[in-house]
Amino acid sequence: MVHPGEMGDAHVSSRPVVVVGGASGIGAAVAAECRARGRSVVVWDVRDTAEVVCDITDPDQVSAAAQRTVSQWGVPDEVSVCA
């Protein structure tokens, strides 16, 4: 049984996890943990090392990032905002 706040390993979704701010710091740790648990991860960040470069303070960039994510990786199962 998975308790609130815990990520269970019994069922790993094939849908991606978007980690906003995942290029460094806590976001990078969240992305690494998701990958270690077998999840596909799409990192959104202002740094050019991200899969999707996006400034989340700009609504047009967020819209474009969402469209790119869905077209390349599919509809996300989860979004973790660490920015």
Secondary structure as the mmCIF struct_conf table of DSSP 4:
data_model
#
loop_
_struct_conf.conf_type_id
_struct_conf.id
_struct_conf.beg_label_comp_id
_struct_conf.beg_label_asym_id
_struct_conf.beg_label_seq_id
_struct_conf.end_label_comp_id
_struct_conf.end_label_asym_id
_struct_conf.end_label_seq_id
HELX_LH_PP_P HELX_LH_PP_P1 VAL A 2 HIS A 3
TURN_TY1_P TURN_TY1_P1 PRO A 4 GLY A 5
BEND BEND1 ASP A 9 HIS A 11
BEND BEND2 SER A 14 ARG A 15
STRN STRN1 VAL A 17 VAL A 20
TURN_TY1_P TURN_TY1_P2 GLY A 21 ALA A 23
BEND BEND3 SER A 24 SER A 24
HELX_RH_AL_P HELX_RH_AL_P1 GLY A 25 ALA A 36
TURN_TY1_P TURN_TY1_P3 ARG A 37 GLY A 38
STRN STRN2 VAL A 41 ASP A 45
BEND BEND4 VAL A 46 ARG A 47
TURN_TY1_P TURN_TY1_P4 ASP A 48 THR A 49
BEND BEND5 ALA A 50 GLU A 51
STRN STRN3 VAL A 52 VAL A 53
TURN_TY1_P TURN_TY1_P5 ILE A 56 THR A 57
HELX_RH_AL_P HELX_RH_AL_P2 PRO A 59 TRP A 73
BEND BEND6 VAL A 75 VAL A 75
BEND BEND7 ASP A 77 ASP A 77
STRN STRN4 GLU A 78 VAL A 81
#
